[in-house]
Amino acid sequence: MSHADHYWETATLVLALPSRSVIAHHVHDEHQLVYASQGVISVTTAAGTWVAPSNRGIWIPAGSSHQHRVHGPTRLHGVGLPPEANPWGMPTPAVVSVSPLLRELIVRYTEASTAMQDSARRKRLLAVLLDEVFFSPQQPIRLPAPVDSRLADACARVEAELATAIDIQDLARISGTSARTLTRLFKEEMAMSYVQWRTQLRLYHATRMLADGMPVGAVAHRCGWKSPSSFVAVFRSTFGYTPGGRRSSQ
């Protein structure tokens, strides 16, 4: 695993990183929009983990201690934005949809030449970029961090046996608690049902495996789907394209 600890002094950057690189926990005074034009990026804070393939970005509020991980050879773009520019006023990160226009704005802004750094043109570019971010819908691709020890143990067991479809009754039994208690904890701490959380977990690992070049059928099996076609259907419904389509477009 490669560490890229020395890259995080600034919120605006563009980096080419090998698969499984990690940028250690750090804090920016600015907000940051991170986007992978190639590969997959995940961001982890004390509140949980957010993952974004190449048609999603991750909004990180100013002052949030966060860690980056990349999956597959990745081109990482970070756009630093002033504290007053938070379009949603949220205290935690969020996954946002990246339209083709927003993608090109992010790439152009972060890869601007030195001569363009303080130009009026670049300021206009940032203004349009902010407009696009403001109107970009949020996407619920996240893995909240469990707090209750019973829930944390249950989540760890599911992740350790990702290929096995464990229902909540069996999960409660092997975790030493009740299905009713787990159902309540998922609702209270995760703001989603067990099945919804398990799907998020599977998609998180699936995007990582696909970025590392694993075949779609193998990913479906490793992540617990009954068939490749059922995996493809969920993936398309969530991300807007098929796993194979993503790979062929990069």
C-alpha positions as CSV (number, residue, x, y, z in Angstrom):
1,M,0.0,0.0,0.0
2,S,1.4,3.4,-1.0
3,H,1.2,6.4,1.2
4,A,1.0,9.9,-0.1
5,D,1.3,11.9,3.1
6,H,3.1,14.9,1.6
7,Y,0.5,15.9,-0.9
8,W,-2.1,17.3,1.4
9,E,-0.9,20.8,2.3
10,T,-3.3,22.4,-0.2
11,A,-6.9,21.6,-1.0
12,T,-6.6,22.3,-4.7
13,L,-4.5,19.7,-6.5
14,V,-4.2,17.1,-9.2
15,L,-2.4,13.8,-8.5
16,A,-1.6,10.6,-10.4
17,L,-1.6,7.8,-7.8
18,P,-1.0,4.1,-8.0
19,S,-3.8,1.7,-6.8
20,R,-4.3,1.4,-3.0
21,S,-2.5,4.7,-2.3
22,V,-3.5,6.4,1.0
23,I,-3.4,10.1,1.9
24,A,-3.3,10.1,5.7
25,H,-5.8,11.9,7.9
26,H,-5.5,15.7,7.6
27,V,-7.6,18.9,7.8
28,H,-8.1,21.8,5.3
29,D,-9.2,25.3,6.2
30,E,-11.1,25.3,2.9
31,H,-13.9,23.0,1.8
32,Q,-12.8,20.5,-0.8
33,L,-14.5,18.7,-3.7
34,V,-12.5,15.6,-4.6
35,Y,-13.0,13.8,-7.8
36,A,-11.3,10.8,-9.6
37,S,-11.3,11.3,-13.4
38,Q,-9.8,7.8,-13.4
39,G,-10.1,5.1,-10.7
40,V,-12.2,5.2,-7.5
41,I,-11.7,7.5,-4.5
42,S,-13.0,6.9,-0.9
43,V,-13.0,9.4,1.9
44,T,-13.1,8.3,5.6
45,T,-13.9,10.5,8.6
46,A,-15.0,9.8,12.2
47,A,-18.6,9.7,10.8
48,G,-18.0,7.0,8.2
49,T,-16.8,6.3,4.7
50,W,-17.9,7.8,1.3
51,V,-17.0,6.2,-2.0
52,A,-17.1,7.8,-5.5
53,P,-16.4,6.3,-8.9
54,S,-15.8,8.5,-11.9
55,N,-19.2,10.0,-12.2
56,R,-19.4,11.0,-8.5
57,G,-17.4,13.4,-6.4
58,I,-17.1,13.8,-2.6
59,W,-17.7,17.1,-0.8
60,I,-15.6,17.5,2.3
61,P,-16.5,20.4,4.6
62,A,-13.7,22.7,5.9
63,G,-12.3,21.5,9.2
64,S,-13.1,17.8,8.7
65,S,-10.3,15.4,9.5
66,H,-10.3,13.0,6.6
67,Q,-8.3,10.3,4.9
68,H,-8.3,9.5,1.1
69,R,-7.9,6.0,-0.3
70,V,-7.7,5.3,-4.0
71,H,-8.6,2.0,-5.8
72,G,-7.1,1.2,-9.2
73,P,-4.7,3.6,-10.9
74,T,-6.2,7.0,-10.1
75,R,-6.1,10.6,-11.3
76,L,-7.3,12.5,-8.2
77,H,-8.5,16.1,-8.5
78,G,-9.2,18.3,-5.5
79,V,-10.9,21.7,-5.7
80,G,-10.4,24.0,-2.7
81,L,-13.3,26.3,-2.0
82,P,-13.6,29.1,0.7
83,P,-15.6,28.4,3.9
84,E,-18.5,30.7,2.9
85,A,-19.0,28.6,-0.3
86,N,-20.7,25.6,1.3
87,P,-23.8,25.1,-0.9
88,W,-25.6,22.8,1.5
89,G,-24.3,23.9,4.9
90,M,-23.5,20.3,5.9
91,P,-21.1,19.4,8.7
92,T,-20.2,16.0,7.2
93,P,-19.1,14.9,3.7
94,A,-21.5,14.0,0.9
95,V,-21.3,12.2,-2.4
96,V,-22.5,14.4,-5.3
97,S,-23.3,13.6,-8.9
98,V,-20.7,14.9,-11.4
99,S,-22.2,15.8,-14.7
100,P,-20.0,15.9,-17.9
101,L,-19.9,19.7,-17.6
102,L,-18.8,19.6,-13.9
103,R,-16.2,16.9,-14.8
104,E,-14.6,19.2,-17.4
105,L,-14.7,22.2,-15.1
106,I,-13.0,20.3,-12.3
107,V,-10.3,18.9,-14.7
108,R,-9.7,22.3,-16.3
109,Y,-9.6,24.2,-13.0
110,T,-7.2,21.8,-11.2
111,E,-4.9,21.3,-14.2
112,A,-4.6,25.0,-15.0
113,S,-1.2,26.2,-16.0
114,T,0.9,28.3,-13.6
115,A,0.2,31.4,-15.7
116,M,-3.5,30.9,-15.2
117,Q,-3.5,30.4,-11.4
118,D,-4.6,34.0,-10.5
119,S,-6.2,35.0,-13.7
120,A,-9.7,36.5,-14.1
121,R,-10.5,33.6,-16.4
122,R,-9.8,31.1,-13.7
123,K,-12.0,33.0,-11.3
124,R,-14.8,32.9,-13.8
125,L,-14.2,29.2,-14.2
126,L,-14.5,28.7,-10.4
127,A,-17.8,30.7,-10.3
128,V,-19.3,28.4,-13.0
129,L,-17.9,25.3,-11.1
130,L,-19.6,26.5,-7.9
131,D,-22.9,26.9,-9.8
132,E,-22.7,23.4,-11.1
133,V,-21.8,22.0,-7.6
134,F,-24.7,23.8,-6.1
135,F,-27.2,22.1,-8.5
136,S,-25.5,18.7,-8.3
137,P,-27.8,16.1,-6.6
138,Q,-26.4,14.3,-3.6
139,Q,-26.1,10.6,-3.8
140,P,-26.5,8.2,-0.8
141,I,-23.3,6.2,-1.3
142,R,-21.9,6.1,2.2
143,L,-21.0,3.7,5.0
144,P,-21.7,5.4,8.4
145,A,-19.4,4.4,11.3
146,P,-21.3,2.3,13.9
147,V,-21.0,3.5,17.5
148,D,-22.9,0.9,19.5
149,S,-20.6,-2.1,20.1
150,R,-23.3,-4.6,19.2
151,L,-23.9,-2.9,15.8
152,A,-20.1,-2.5,15.2
153,D,-19.6,-6.3,15.8
154,A,-22.5,-7.2,13.5
155,C,-21.2,-4.9,10.7
156,A,-17.7,-6.4,11.0
157,R,-19.1,-9.9,10.7
158,V,-21.0,-9.1,7.6
159,E,-18.0,-7.4,6.0
160,A,-15.8,-10.4,6.9
161,E,-18.3,-12.8,5.2
162,L,-19.3,-10.5,2.3
163,A,-20.0,-13.4,-0.1
164,T,-22.6,-14.9,2.3
165,A,-26.1,-13.5,2.4
166,I,-26.6,-13.3,6.1
167,D,-30.2,-12.3,7.1
168,I,-30.8,-10.1,10.1
169,Q,-32.1,-13.0,12.3
170,D,-28.9,-15.0,11.8
171,L,-26.8,-11.9,12.2
172,A,-28.4,-11.2,15.5
173,R,-27.9,-14.7,16.7
174,I,-24.2,-14.9,15.9
175,S,-23.8,-11.3,17.3
176,G,-25.4,-12.2,20.6
177,T,-28.3,-9.8,20.3
178,S,-31.8,-9.7,18.9
179,A,-33.1,-8.9,15.4
180,R,-35.3,-6.2,16.9
181,T,-32.3,-4.5,18.5
182,L,-30.2,-4.6,15.4
183,T,-33.1,-3.3,13.3
184,R,-33.4,-0.3,15.7
185,L,-29.7,0.3,15.8
186,F,-29.4,0.4,12.0
187,K,-32.3,2.9,11.8
188,E,-30.9,5.1,14.6
189,E,-27.2,5.0,13.8
190,M,-27.1,4.4,10.0
191,A,-30.4,6.1,9.0
192,M,-31.1,3.0,6.8
193,S,-32.3,-0.6,7.1
194,Y,-29.9,-3.5,7.4
195,V,-30.6,-4.5,3.8
196,Q,-29.9,-1.0,2.5
197,W,-26.6,-0.8,4.5
198,R,-25.5,-4.3,3.3
199,T,-26.1,-3.1,-0.3
200,Q,-24.0,0.0,0.3
201,L,-21.3,-2.2,1.8
202,R,-21.4,-4.5,-1.2
203,L,-21.3,-1.6,-3.7
204,Y,-18.3,-0.1,-1.8
205,H,-16.3,-3.2,-2.1
206,A,-17.5,-3.9,-5.7
207,T,-16.2,-0.5,-6.9
208,R,-12.8,-1.2,-5.3
209,M,-12.6,-4.6,-6.9
210,L,-13.6,-3.4,-10.3
211,A,-11.0,-0.6,-10.1
212,D,-8.4,-3.3,-9.4
213,G,-9.4,-5.1,-12.6
214,M,-11.4,-8.0,-11.2
215,P,-13.9,-9.5,-13.7
216,V,-17.6,-8.6,-13.2
217,G,-18.6,-12.2,-12.5
218,A,-16.0,-12.6,-9.8
219,V,-17.0,-9.3,-8.2
220,A,-20.6,-10.3,-8.1
221,H,-19.7,-13.6,-6.3
222,R,-17.2,-12.0,-3.9
223,C,-19.7,-9.3,-2.9
224,G,-22.6,-11.7,-2.3
225,W,-24.9,-11.3,-5.3
226,K,-26.8,-14.3,-6.5
227,S,-25.8,-13.8,-10.1
228,P,-23.8,-11.3,-12.2
229,S,-27.0,-10.0,-13.7
230,S,-28.5,-9.1,-10.3
231,F,-25.2,-7.3,-9.5
232,V,-25.2,-5.4,-12.8
233,A,-28.8,-4.3,-12.2
234,V,-28.1,-2.9,-8.8
235,F,-24.9,-1.3,-10.0
236,R,-26.6,0.4,-13.0
237,S,-29.5,1.6,-10.7
238,T,-27.0,3.2,-8.3
239,F,-24.4,4.6,-10.6
240,G,-26.2,5.1,-13.9
241,Y,-24.0,2.7,-16.0
242,T,-23.0,-0.9,-16.0
243,P,-19.7,-2.2,-14.4
244,G,-18.5,-3.2,-17.8
245,G,-19.4,0.1,-19.3
246,R,-17.4,1.9,-16.6
247,R,-14.3,-0.2,-17.3
248,S,-14.5,0.2,-21.1
249,S,-14.8,4.0,-20.8
250,Q,-11.6,4.5,-18.7
